[in-house]
Amino acid sequence: MAPIDPQQLAVALAYREDDGAPRVVAKGRGILAQAILERARESGVYVHESPELVALLMQVDLDSRIPPQLYVAVAELLAWLYRIERGESLAPPGA
């Protein structure tokens, strides 16, 4: 098992059509971040690594919708995930 990086960050988002915007459903640093990432991978959830976006999302309260300032960045991420699910492209947003 790899050593735990105490500076590692992770944020999990959930989106339902009736929410209006994605919500931050989990976030953490170090061992908690590692647990979030492991759980996502075990559940077959795609993990996208973007230190800049994670840093911004860490500022959002748990169970809160993302702020309008992050809509474009998160929309690009969701479009990327949609393409992956359809088997189209694995290139990350902005690549």
Phi, psi and omega in degrees: 000137181289148177296151181278128177271113183294345179265353181296138179239151174212143177225136176248134178247150173228144180224130172234143184306325182280355178283330183089327178203154177300152178246149173277114184254347175199146174201151180185174181232150175064235184297326178292319177299316179299319179296320178298314181295317179298317181296319178299312181296319178297330181271000180078019179273132178291142179246124177248130182257114177217095183305323181294313181293319178299318179300320179290318181291334177298338181278349180274135179295148175303142180063017176257151175289150177294150180286155180306331181297339182257001183303313184297313181298316181287326177297320177297320178296315180295323177295320177299315179297320179299317179296320178298314181299329178273357178076023185275298187215140177258004179292130180291164179305138178082359181273000000 
